[in-house]
Amino acid sequence: MLTVTRRRNDVLKSLCLGLLTMVGAMPWLSTARAADNAQPQDLTEQRAIYQRARDAAAQNNKDELERLRAQLQDYPLLPYLDYALLSERLTVLARTDSDGERTDGQFFEIDQFLAQNSNSYLGDRLEREWVSALARENRGAELVRYHNPDNTTTQLTCRAMQANFELGDYTTLADADRLWNVAVSQPNDCDPVFEAWIEEGFLTPDIAWQRFSKTLQAGHRNLARYISSLMPDRERALAELYLRIDQEPERLRDLESLSARNAETGEIILHGIRRMMTIDAPLAMLLLQSHNDFHEFAPDVIIEHQRMIALRLLLQGFVRETETLLRNTPSLVTETLVSWILRDALRSQDWPRIEEWIARLPDDARESERWRYWQARMLEQKGTAESNAQAQALYRSVAATRSYYGFLSADLLDTEYELADTPVAVDPLQVTELYNIPSIVRARELYLTGDEINARNEWQYAVQRMEPQQIAASGKLADSWGWHRNSIQAMIRIGYWDDMQLRFPLAYSDQFARVAAELDIPTQLLFAIARQESAFMHDVRSPAGARGLMQLMPGTARETALGAGLRVNTADLYLPEINITLGSRYLAGLLEEFDGNRALAAAAYNAGPNRVKQWLRRGVDNPVPLDIWIETIPFLETRGYVQNVLAYSVIYGYRMGEPVPFLTPAEAAAVL
């Protein structure tokens, strides 16, 4: 730990009593207060004043800002005004003149804000920004004073360590190994710390090897080469061998060059095996056995690598060979491997083979809804009275669940869907008491003022510190605000799946109903797509660039808008009305393209229509029923997506009071 670094409260405690009397002299410093009576206050008037004050701050109208601020002493978002004014002055406050004196007085403004906003999202944020400003201005002593190890970044930790040893305290360097010994390159600000750490003799051959191995396995070859240059001769020679095997795993054929009996050589061999299996899985299996004959790897290591190779064998088309391997070596069986084989058997509707491999599934997997359903389908194919009775019993057990397979089974049995709607047990007082948490009060106000980014930050700051019962109450509270993503997340956090109102809210119902009527598509399907895509978060952006409630790519949105005679820009996709309109139009086009089949349209919405057409062409010579087609979708994500959308449609039918069948008659009869 950093011995010179002090925690924020230790620094500020002595300041608070004297400085709190100075607020009159510093009118923009304040603290947020929770509602005293644990009830949401009517803050409409103050909210409007706050928004005008925010505008005045943006326009640098200091007189107007001060006048408005005086009317906001008890308003929960006052710290956001204070933060805005203070954060823009951090560099000035941190700067020194030629005599080493601060040009803008003492740090009491910083201390006051941190004291009044301790244990808050905004206080933590300003603390990090203040330490960054001190680091930029090379204020070593102050940096050490304010740096908080519990609220930091790698860069700031390195700067604090550097400041410590520049002030003569080298004890902090002993902690640098946790920063150095990672699989990625660290910020440049860490270089002086690492140089001093190495100079002080903390870098051992073992630590160097650990990091070399991590970086190479992570694919950072240039960094691995640099680390090898820091090693003693023995380890450097092994590292060079490691690099050669990484680049040319075929070198594993040279058993003699890898005959040394030491931990490093064993690690090199196993890394080479993992590299080789992606190129030639059968050869990888042979080489693993050959090297194991000499090195005698631990049994669990061998099983782990044989399982990895088995999956690669399947991916490379050696299905029958993998089946033989698993039959001969039952210890290698996993749900992943057997599920792959079962889907291969389903594509050809090879029911005897399906029966064999369902029996070989691990017990817990075989009892899942998925494989009980397919066991029932397999038993039906036998056509005997006994097998039909067994199938019916399995269908009944699966139909008792609210799930994709449960709804499939219910359709086959012609029974009602099991929806298991039990609201989470929350006392209304527990919901009301959340208004005692300042971050919740601030989140509400930020949400109501349209600052959803900071609202989410405040909300998450609060929820991360809650007990499960409080999280359940937060789901109820978020739902009452119409903040549906947070109500959904609350149920996920506590693992409660039976509250249909919180998990499947009827968000934007007017917009969805209007567009559904215009396009003649099921409202339930639109709800299901939006729930799956964004959980009704209107301003979300995916890593791939999809935007908004229905996660539209900008190019798709422009093309769809053009076809409707509309003009939109990328920013428009965050507007619910526009996103729902364009997403629904795009989905309507997919439904038309795929003859109204919702499963195919959903698959196309997720993976693209061209891929779906490619998958359909694959089955031209061997068409299969829709349930098999869905189960054998090559993309795991798309398979789960389609299953969720179909199941969510049923749930939304229930939520709307307008039930819909899980599969339409045409879908149920489809052979693809």
C-alpha positions in Angstrom: 0.0 0.0 0.0 1.1 3.6 -0.4 2.4 4.6 3.0 2.5 8.3 2.3 -1.0 8.4 0.6 -3.8 9.4 3.0 -7.5 8.7 2.6 -9.7 11.6 1.8 -11.6 11.7 5.0 -8.4 11.9 7.1 -7.3 15.0 5.2 -10.6 16.7 5.3 -12.0 15.9 8.7 -10.0 18.7 10.4 -11.0 21.2 7.7 -14.8 20.6 7.8 -15.8 22.3 11.0 -13.9 25.5 10.3 -14.7 25.7 6.6 -18.4 25.0 6.7 -18.8 28.5 8.2 -17.3 29.9 5.0 -20.1 28.9 2.7 -21.5 32.4 2.8 -18.2 33.7 1.5 -18.2 31.0 -1.2 -21.8 31.0 -2.3 -21.4 28.3 -4.9 -20.3 25.6 -2.4 -23.0 23.4 -1.0 -24.1 19.9 -0.2 -26.9 17.7 -1.5 -29.6 16.8 1.0 -32.0 13.9 0.8 -35.7 14.4 1.4 -36.0 14.6 5.1 -39.4 12.8 5.2 -38.3 10.1 2.8 -40.8 11.3 0.2 -40.1 12.7 -3.3 -40.5 16.4 -3.0 -42.2 18.6 -5.5 -39.2 20.3 -7.0 -40.8 21.6 -10.2 -40.0 25.2 -9.5 -36.4 24.6 -8.3 -35.9 22.3 -11.3 -36.8 25.1 -13.7 -34.5 27.5 -11.8 -31.7 24.9 -12.0 -32.1 24.6 -15.7 -31.9 28.4 -16.1 -28.8 28.4 -13.9 -27.2 25.7 -16.0 -27.8 27.8 -19.1 -26.3 30.8 -17.4 -23.2 28.8 -16.5 -22.9 27.6 -20.2 -23.1 31.3 -21.3 -20.6 32.4 -18.6 -23.2 34.8 -17.2 -21.8 34.8 -13.7 -24.1 37.4 -12.2 -27.2 35.6 -13.4 -25.8 32.3 -12.2 -25.1 33.6 -8.7 -28.6 35.1 -8.5 -30.2 31.8 -9.5 -27.9 29.8 -7.4 -29.1 31.6 -4.3 -32.5 30.2 -4.8 -31.3 26.6 -5.0 -29.7 26.1 -1.5 -31.7 22.9 -0.8 -32.0 21.6 -4.4 -30.4 18.1 -4.8 -28.6 19.1 -8.0 -26.8 22.2 -6.7 -23.5 20.2 -6.4 -23.7 19.8 -10.2 -23.6 23.6 -10.7 -20.8 23.8 -8.2 -18.9 21.0 -9.9 -19.3 22.6 -13.3 -17.7 25.8 -12.0 -15.0 24.1 -10.0 -14.0 21.5 -12.5 -13.1 24.1 -15.2 -10.7 25.8 -12.7 -8.8 22.7 -11.6 -5.7 23.4 -13.7 -5.6 26.9 -12.4 -5.9 25.8 -8.8 -3.2 23.2 -9.3 -0.7 25.5 -11.0 2.2 27.1 -9.2 4.1 30.4 -9.9 7.8 30.7 -10.2 8.1 30.9 -6.4 6.2 27.6 -6.0 3.2 29.4 -4.5 -0.4 28.7 -5.7 -1.7 31.4 -7.9 -5.3 31.1 -6.7 -5.2 30.8 -3.0 -5.5 27.7 -0.8 -7.2 24.4 -1.8 -10.1 25.0 0.5 -12.5 25.1 -2.4 -11.5 21.6 -3.4 -11.5 20.4 0.2 -14.9 21.9 0.8 -16.5 20.3 -2.2 -15.0 16.9 -1.4 -16.1 17.1 2.2 -19.6 18.0 1.4 -19.9 15.4 -1.4 -18.0 12.6 0.1 -19.2 9.1 -0.7 -21.0 10.3 -3.9 -20.6 9.8 -7.6 -19.8 13.5 -8.1 -17.4 13.7 -5.2 -15.4 10.6 -6.5 -15.4 12.1 -10.0 -14.0 15.5 -8.9 -11.5 13.8 -6.7 -10.1 11.8 -9.7 -10.1 14.9 -11.9 -8.3 17.0 -9.2 -5.6 14.3 -8.7 -5.2 14.3 -12.5 -4.7 18.1 -12.5 -2.1 17.9 -9.8 -0.3 15.2 -11.8 -0.3 17.4 -14.9 1.2 20.2 -12.9 3.7 17.9 -11.2 2.5 18.8 -7.7 4.0 15.7 -6.1 3.3 16.4 -2.4 -0.3 17.4 -3.0 -0.8 14.5 -5.4 0.2 12.1 -2.7 -2.1 13.9 -0.2 -5.2 13.7 -2.4 -4.7 10.4 -4.2 -7.2 7.8 -2.9 -6.3 4.2 -3.7 -10.0 3.3 -3.6 -10.9 5.8 -6.2 -8.2 5.9 -8.8 -6.9 4.7 -12.2 -3.8 2.9 -13.2 -2.3 6.2 -14.5 -3.0 8.1 -11.3 -1.7 5.2 -9.2 1.6 5.3 -11.1 1.8 9.1 -10.7 1.2 8.8 -7.0 3.9 6.1 -6.7 6.3 8.3 -8.7 5.6 11.3 -6.4 6.2 9.1 -3.4 9.7 7.9 -4.4 10.6 11.4 -5.6 9.8 12.6 -2.1 12.1 10.0 -0.8 9.7 7.2 0.1 10.7 4.1 -1.9 8.5 1.7 0.1 5.6 2.2 -2.3 7.6 0.7 -5.1 7.1 -2.8 -3.7 3.5 -2.6 -4.8 4.4 -1.9 -8.4 4.5 -5.5 -9.4 0.7 -5.7 -9.5 0.7 -2.9 -12.1 3.6 -4.3 -14.1 2.6 -7.9 -14.2 -0.3 -7.7 -16.6 -1.1 -8.9 -20.1 -1.3 -5.4 -21.7 0.9 -2.4 -22.1 0.4 0.1 -19.3 0.2 4.0 -19.7 3.4 5.8 -20.4 3.0 7.6 -17.0 3.9 4.3 -15.4 7.3 4.1 -17.1 9.3 6.0 -14.4 7.8 3.8 -11.7 8.6 0.6 -13.6 12.2 1.9 -14.2 12.7 2.7 -10.6 11.1 -0.6 -9.6 13.4 -2.6 -11.8 16.4 -0.5 -10.6 15.6 -1.3 -7.0 15.7 -5.1 -7.9 12.1 -5.9 -7.6 11.9 -7.6 -11.0 12.6 -11.3 -10.6 12.9 -13.9 -13.4 9.7 -15.5 -12.2 7.7 -12.2 -12.4 9.2 -11.5 -15.8 8.2 -14.9 -17.1 4.7 -14.6 -15.8 4.2 -11.3 -17.7 5.9 -12.6 -20.8 3.5 -15.6 -20.8 0.4 -13.5 -20.2 1.3 -11.0 -23.0 2.1 -13.7 -25.5 -1.0 -15.7 -24.8 -3.0 -12.4 -25.2 -1.5 -12.0 -28.6 0.8 -9.0 -27.8 3.9 -10.3 -29.4 5.9 -7.1 -29.6 5.4 -6.5 -25.9 6.3 -10.1 -25.2 9.6 -9.6 -27.1 10.4 -6.5 -25.1 9.8 -8.3 -21.8 12.1 -11.1 -22.9 14.9 -8.6 -23.2 14.6 -8.0 -19.5 15.2 -11.6 -18.6 18.4 -13.4 -17.6 20.0 -15.7 -20.2 18.2 -18.9 -19.2 14.7 -17.4 -19.3 15.5 -15.3 -22.4 16.5 -18.5 -24.3 13.2 -20.2 -23.3 11.3 -17.0 -24.2 12.8 -17.1 -27.7 11.7 -20.8 -28.0 8.2 -19.8 -26.8 8.1 -17.1 -29.5 9.2 -19.5 -32.3 6.5 -22.1 -31.2 3.9 -19.3 -31.1 4.7 -18.3 -34.7 5.3 -21.8 -36.0 3.4 -24.4 -33.9 4.5 -27.0 -36.4 7.9 -26.9 -34.6 6.2 -29.1 -32.0 7.0 -32.0 -34.3 10.7 -31.6 -33.1 10.3 -33.5 -29.9 14.0 -33.3 -29.1 14.0 -29.4 -29.0 11.2 -29.5 -26.4 12.6 -32.4 -24.2 13.7 -30.3 -21.2 11.8 -31.3 -18.1 10.9 -27.9 -16.6 7.7 -25.9 -16.1 8.5 -23.4 -18.8 9.0 -26.0 -21.5 5.7 -27.7 -20.5 4.0 -24.3 -20.8 5.5 -23.7 -24.2 4.3 -27.1 -25.5 0.7 -26.5 -24.3 0.7 -23.1 -25.8 1.9 -24.6 -29.1 -0.8 -27.2 -28.9 -3.5 -24.5 -28.5 -2.1 -22.7 -31.5 -1.9 -25.9 -33.6 -5.5 -26.9 -32.8 -6.8 -23.8 -34.6 -4.9 -24.9 -37.7 -4.9 -28.7 -37.7 -6.9 -30.3 -34.8 -6.0 -33.9 -35.6 -2.3 -33.1 -35.7 -2.7 -31.2 -32.4 -4.2 -34.3 -30.8 -1.3 -36.5 -32.0 1.3 -34.0 -30.8 -0.4 -33.6 -27.4 -0.2 -37.4 -26.9 3.4 -37.6 -28.1 4.6 -34.8 -25.7 2.5 -36.2 -22.9 4.3 -39.5 -23.2 7.5 -37.8 -22.2 6.4 -34.9 -20.0 3.5 -36.6 -18.2 1.2 -33.6 -17.9 -1.3 -33.5 -15.1 -4.5 -35.5 -16.0 -6.8 -32.5 -15.6 -4.5 -30.5 -18.0 -4.7 -33.3 -20.6 -8.5 -33.5 -20.3 -8.8 -29.7 -20.6 -6.7 -29.7 -23.8 -8.3 -32.7 -25.3 -11.7 -31.1 -24.9 -10.5 -27.9 -26.6 -9.1 -30.0 -29.5 -12.4 -32.0 -29.7 -14.3 -28.7 -30.2 -11.9 -27.7 -32.9 -12.3 -31.1 -34.5 -16.0 -30.5 -34.8 -15.5 -27.0 -36.2 -13.1 -28.4 -38.8 -15.6 -31.0 -39.9 -14.3 -34.1 -38.1 -17.7 -34.9 -36.6 -17.6 -38.7 -36.8 -14.1 -38.8 -35.5 -15.1 -36.7 -32.5 -18.0 -38.9 -31.8 -15.6 -41.9 -31.7 -13.3 -40.0 -29.4 -16.0 -39.2 -26.9 -17.4 -42.7 -27.0 -13.9 -44.1 -26.2 -13.1 -41.4 -23.6 -16.3 -40.5 -21.7 -14.3 -38.2 -19.4 -14.1 -35.7 -22.3 -17.9 -35.4 -22.6 -19.3 -31.9 -22.0 -22.6 -30.3 -22.8 -20.9 -28.0 -25.4 -19.4 -30.9 -27.3 -22.5 -33.1 -27.2 -24.8 -30.2 -28.0 -22.7 -29.6 -31.1 -23.1 -33.2 -32.2 -26.9 -33.2 -31.4 -27.4 -30.1 -33.6 -25.5 -31.8 -36.4 -27.8 -34.9 -36.0 -30.9 -32.6 -35.9 -30.0 -31.1 -39.2 -30.2 -34.6 -40.8 -33.1 -35.6 -38.5 -31.1 -38.7 -37.5 -33.2 -39.7 -34.6 -31.3 -42.8 -33.5 -28.2 -40.7 -33.3 -30.1 -38.0 -31.4 -31.2 -40.7 -28.9 -27.7 -41.9 -28.4 -26.2 -38.4 -27.7 -29.0 -37.2 -25.5 -28.2 -40.2 -23.3 -24.5 -39.2 -23.3 -25.3 -35.6 -22.1 -24.2 -34.8 -18.5 -27.1 -35.3 -16.2 -27.8 -31.7 -15.4 -27.8 -30.8 -19.1 -30.1 -33.7 -20.0 -32.6 -32.4 -17.5 -32.7 -28.9 -19.0 -35.8 -27.7 -20.8 -34.0 -27.7 -24.1 -33.0 -31.4 -24.1 -36.1 -32.7 -22.4 -38.0 -31.1 -25.3 -35.8 -32.8 -27.9 -35.9 -36.1 -26.0 -39.7 -35.9 -26.3 -39.4 -35.1 -30.0 -37.1 -38.1 -30.4 -39.5 -40.4 -28.6 -42.4 -39.3 -30.8 -40.5 -40.6 -33.8 -40.4 -44.1 -32.5 -44.2 -44.2 -32.8 -44.9 -46.8 -30.1 -47.5 -46.4 -27.4 -44.9 -46.5 -24.7 -42.6 -43.9 -26.4 -45.6 -41.6 -27.1 -46.6 -41.7 -23.4 -43.0 -40.9 -22.4 -43.0 -38.0 -24.9 -46.2 -36.6 -23.6 -44.9 -36.7 -20.0 -41.8 -34.9 -21.0 -43.8 -32.3 -22.9 -46.0 -31.7 -19.9 -43.0 -31.2 -17.6 -41.5 -28.7 -20.1 -44.8 -26.9 -20.7 -44.9 -26.1 -17.0 -42.1 -23.5 -17.6 -42.3 -20.0 -18.9 -39.7 -20.4 -21.7 -39.2 -20.9 -25.4 -39.3 -24.7 -25.0 -42.2 -24.5 -22.6 -44.3 -22.6 -25.1 -43.3 -25.0 -27.9 -44.4 -27.9 -25.7 -47.6 -26.2 -24.8 -48.4 -25.7 -28.5 -47.8 -29.4 -29.2 -50.0 -30.4 -26.2 -52.6 -27.7 -27.2 -52.6 -26.4 -23.6 -52.4 -22.9 -22.0 -49.0 -21.2 -21.7 -47.5 -21.1 -18.2 -46.7 -17.5 -17.5 -45.9 -17.6 -13.7 -46.4 -13.9 -13.0 -45.6 -13.3 -9.3 -44.6 -9.7 -8.5 -41.5 -9.3 -6.4 -42.3 -8.9 -2.7 -41.5 -5.3 -1.8 -43.1 -3.2 1.0 -44.1 0.2 -0.3 -42.3 1.7 2.6 -39.0 0.2 1.3 -39.6 2.0 -2.0 -40.3 5.3 -0.3 -37.2 4.9 1.9 -35.0 4.9 -1.1 -35.5 8.7 -1.2 -33.3 8.8 1.9 -30.4 7.9 -0.4 -28.9 11.1 -1.9 -27.8 9.5 -5.1 -31.4 8.3 -5.8 -32.7 11.8 -5.2 -30.1 13.2 -7.6 -30.8 10.4 -10.1 -34.5 11.3 -10.2 -33.8 15.0 -10.7 -31.2 14.4 -13.4 -33.6 12.0 -15.1 -36.4 14.6 -15.0 -34.1 17.3 -16.4 -33.1 15.1 -19.3 -29.5 14.4 -18.1 -29.8 10.7 -18.4 -26.1 9.9 -18.6 -25.4 11.5 -15.1 -28.8 10.1 -13.9 -27.6 6.5 -14.8 -24.2 7.2 -13.1 -25.9 8.3 -9.9 -28.3 5.4 -10.0 -25.6 2.8 -10.5 -23.5 4.4 -7.8 -26.4 3.9 -5.4 -27.5 0.4 -6.5 -23.9 -1.0 -6.3 -24.1 -0.2 -2.5 -27.6 -1.7 -1.9 -28.7 -4.9 -0.2 -30.8 -7.3 -2.4 -34.1 -6.1 -0.8 -33.2 -2.5 -1.6 -32.4 -3.5 -5.2 -35.8 -5.1 -5.5 -37.4 -1.9 -4.2 -35.3 0.1 -6.7 -36.8 -1.9 -9.5 -40.3 -0.8 -8.4 -39.1 2.8 -8.1 -37.5 2.8 -11.5 -40.7 1.3 -13.1 -42.8 4.1 -11.4 -40.5 6.7 -13.1 -40.8 4.9 -16.5 -37.1 4.1 -16.3 -37.6 0.6 -17.5 -34.0 -0.5 -18.2 -33.2 0.0 -14.5 -36.3 -2.0 -13.4 -35.2 -4.9 -15.7 -31.6 -4.7 -14.4 -32.8 -4.8 -10.8 -34.5 -8.1 -11.4 -31.4 -9.5 -13.1 -29.2 -8.4 -10.2 -31.3 -10.2 -7.6 -32.1 -13.2 -9.9 -35.8 -12.8 -9.7 -37.5 -13.8 -12.9 -41.3 -13.9 -12.2 -42.2 -10.2 -12.0 -43.6 -9.7 -15.5 -44.4 -6.0 -15.0 -40.9 -5.1 -14.1 -39.2 -7.5 -16.6 -41.5 -6.8 -19.5 -42.8 -3.2 -19.3 -45.3 -1.8 -21.7 -42.9 1.1 -22.6 -43.8 3.5 -25.4 -47.1 1.6 -25.9 -48.8 4.4 -27.8 -46.0 4.7 -30.3 -45.8 0.9 -30.8 -49.6 0.6 -31.2 -49.8 3.3 -33.7 -46.9 2.0 -35.9 -48.2 -1.6 -35.6 -51.6 -0.5 -36.8 -50.1 1.4 -39.7 -47.9 -1.5 -40.9 -50.3 -4.3 -39.9 -47.7 -6.2 -37.8 -48.2 -7.5 -34.3 -47.6 -5.0 -31.5 -46.4 -7.9 -29.4 -43.6 -8.6 -31.9 -42.5 -5.0 -31.8 -42.4 -5.0 -28.0 -40.4 -8.2 -28.1 -37.8 -6.9 -30.5 -37.3 -3.7 -28.5 -37.1 -5.6 -25.2 -34.4 -7.9 -26.7 -32.5 -5.2 -28.5 -32.2 -2.4 -25.9 -34.4 -3.2 -22.9 -36.1 0.1 -23.8 -33.0 2.3 -23.4 -33.6 4.9 -26.0 -30.0 6.4 -26.1 -28.0 3.2 -26.2 -25.4 2.5 -28.8 -23.9 -1.0 -29.4 -20.2 -1.7 -30.0 -21.1 -2.3 -33.7 -22.8 1.1 -33.9 -26.5 0.2 -33.7 -28.5 2.9 -32.1 -31.6 3.5 -30.1 -34.6 1.5 -28.9 -34.7 -0.9 -31.8 -30.9 -0.8 -32.4 -30.8 0.4 -36.0 -27.6 0.7 -37.9 -27.3 4.2 -39.5 -27.1 2.8 -43.0 -30.2 0.6 -42.5 -32.0 3.5 -41.0 -31.2 5.8 -43.9 -32.3 3.2 -46.4 -35.5 2.5 -44.6 -36.2 6.2 -44.2 -35.6 6.9 -47.9 -38.1 4.2 -48.8 -40.7 5.9 -46.6 -40.0 9.3 -48.0 -38.3 10.5 -44.8 -34.9 12.2 -44.1 -33.1 11.4 -40.9 -29.6 11.9 -39.5 -27.8 9.6 -37.1 -28.7 11.7 -34.0 -32.4 11.2 -34.8 -32.1 7.5 -34.1 -32.0 8.2 -30.4 -35.5 9.8 -30.6 -38.0 7.1 -29.6 -40.7 8.1 -32.1 -38.3 8.1 -35.1 -36.5 4.9 -34.0 -39.7 3.0 -33.4 -41.0 4.2 -36.8 -37.9 3.1 -38.7 -37.3 -0.1 -36.8 -40.8 -1.2 -37.3 -40.7 -0.4 -41.0 -37.5 -2.3 -41.4 -39.1 -5.3 -39.5 -42.2 -5.1 -41.7 -40.0 -5.3 -44.7 -38.3 -8.4 -43.4 -41.7 -10.0 -42.6 -42.8 -9.4 -46.1 -39.5 -10.8 -47.5 -39.8 -14.0 -45.5 -43.5 -14.6 -46.1 -44.6 -13.4 -42.6 -42.5 -15.9 -40.7 -41.5 -14.1 -37.5 -38.7 -16.5 -36.7 -37.0 -15.8 -40.0 -37.7 -12.1 -39.8 -36.2 -12.0 -36.3 -33.1 -13.9 -37.4 -32.7 -11.5 -40.3 -33.2 -8.5 -37.9 -30.3 -9.8 -35.9 -27.9 -11.4 -38.4 -29.0 -9.8 -41.6 -31.3 -11.0 -44.4 -28.5 -12.3 -46.6 -27.2 -14.7 -43.9 -30.7 -16.0 -43.3 -31.1 -16.7 -47.1 -27.8 -18.4 -47.0 -28.9 -20.7 -44.1 -32.1 -21.4 -46.0 -30.2 -22.4 -49.1 -28.2 -24.8 -46.9 -31.4 -26.8 -46.2 -32.8 -27.0 -49.8 -31.9 -30.6 -50.1 -32.9 -31.5 -46.6 -35.7 -29.3 -45.3 -36.5 -29.4 -41.6 -39.4 -28.2 -39.4 -39.1 -24.7 -37.9 -38.1 -25.9 -34.4 -35.1 -27.8 -35.9 -34.2 -24.8 -38.1 -34.1 -22.5 -35.1 -32.2 -25.0 -33.0 -29.5 -25.3 -35.7 -29.0 -21.7 -36.5 -25.2 -21.5 -36.8 -24.8 -18.3 -34.7 -25.3 -18.8 -31.0 -26.3 -15.2 -30.6 -28.9 -15.3 -33.3 -30.3 -18.6 -32.1 -30.9 -17.2 -28.6 -32.2 -14.0 -30.1 -34.9 -15.7 -32.2 -35.9 -17.9 -29.2 -36.2 -14.9 -27.0 -38.2 -12.8 -29.5 -40.8 -15.6 -30.0 -41.1 -16.2 -26.2 -41.2 -12.5 -25.4 -44.1 -12.1 -27.9 -46.2 -14.5 -25.9 -45.3 -12.7 -22.7 -46.2 -9.3 -24.2 -49.5 -10.8 -25.4 -50.2 -11.7 -21.8 -49.1 -8.2 -20.6 -51.3 -6.4 -23.1 -54.3 -8.7 -22.5 -54.1 -9.6 -26.1 -52.8 -13.2 -26.3 -50.9 -14.4 -29.4 -49.9 -18.0 -30.3 -46.3 -18.9 -29.9 -46.2 -20.1 -33.5 -48.8 -19.3 -36.0 -50.3 -22.2 -37.9 -48.2 -21.3 -41.0 -45.0 -21.1 -38.9 -45.8 -24.4 -37.1 -46.3 -26.1 -40.5 -43.2 -24.5 -42.1 -40.5 -26.8 -43.5 -37.3 -24.9 -44.3 
